[in-house]
Amino acid sequence: MSSIFSDFFRVTAHGLGRTLLLTLLLVTTQAFLFGQTYDLVLKNGRVIDPANSLDQVMDVAIKDGRIAKVDKAIESGAALKYIDVRGLIVTPGLIDIHTHVFVGGKPDKFADGTFSVSADDFCPRSGVTTVVDAGTSGWKNFEVFKYNVIDRSKTRILAFLNIAGKGMSGDPDQQKIEEMNTEAAVAMAQKYPEWIVGFKIGHYEGSEWSPFDRTIDAGNRTNKPVLVECHLPQYPLAMQLQKMRKGDIITHSFEEITEREPVIDGNGNLRPYVVDANKKGVLFDVGHGGYGFWFSEAIPALREGLEPNTLGTDLHRFSINAGMKSMTNLMSKYLAMGMSLNKVLEKATVNAARAIKRPELGSLSPGNPADIAVFSLYTGDFGFTDAGGNRLKGKQKLETELTIRDGSIIWDLNGRNAKPFLN
Ligand SMILES: [Zn+2]
């Protein structure tokens, strides 16, 4: 206290000359700080941001973990750090809406998601900054998932909460209808609105429709979407699609070998109820996984006008080393199937953000979290496989150069952010 007063009196006592000097010093300091407005600028990249209809060479500036500016030329001297990304593609960080990443929590011998992989082991290297876990946890163990995994990951992890209390635990309780508690699921979603983006029905083997109906009911009560992952014949596809609402998501859309009817009929046409559901606004997710993606379905579907809305990978232990491999591999596969780069990116960014009602993600709009992916697009002779072991040749392949989450670089393939080694 005394030093503040003594400073004040000293400045006053030294009169006008001293005051002017202090003012000048303050103005100079502010100008210096003002000049360095941004923490990081990505220079000269081909910015593709489908949400903002951008596809041109631009600079992207980041400040305090958020997108600060996207412009044709951000003045030099305006940032603490520059990375030249000339020749590379700069996009919003990718969003994978179908993953299984509940690892490490063991409230009992089942409940750790036996198919799961660690998001941070696979996502940054694929340009993915946000994943949605597809019901690996339920209302009984979501908090274990949150504490052990979500709160400790560099990847942003959101969740579709399983209507079954223990999620996809393998526990026999997973099949018990009394464990499928709408009130408890809704209460958990309301407790964690920042993380729980919707509800999931899947892997129920009985013939009752109440698990399905309760999941939709939870969606209705919270205005959140439902992710449907039902393969078994007790739930005919037509009936599932009829019960689903606008904005609900069906996954494994292009599965062929399944007891559930595929979307394409024996004549290579879309089934009428699939067309109707698409018109109604049901969203079709790829959900590639180990068995969920077949060229024999996906290619005719594209031809007949059923594009996937999102490119969920169904990331888990049995898909990463099979045909799926990674989000960038799935995107490159769609390039090989004839989809444009802009459209592929739209599905992997803004479409996914809209599907989970998180408009602050999936675009490079100023003010949004600075989640960014930077890719090389290589040309050459490549091959892509489906669940049936079929190979499709392709000429383009995406590779992730940089991944940025909330302004922090979490993947840097070629050390673009590192300092030069001098010897
Ligand atoms: Zn899944």
Boltz pocket constraint, residues with backbone or C-beta under 6 A from the ligand:
constraints:
  - pocket:
      binder: B
      contacts: [[A, 98], [A, 99], [A, 100], [A, 134], [A, 229], [A, 289], [A, 314]]
      max_distance: 6.0
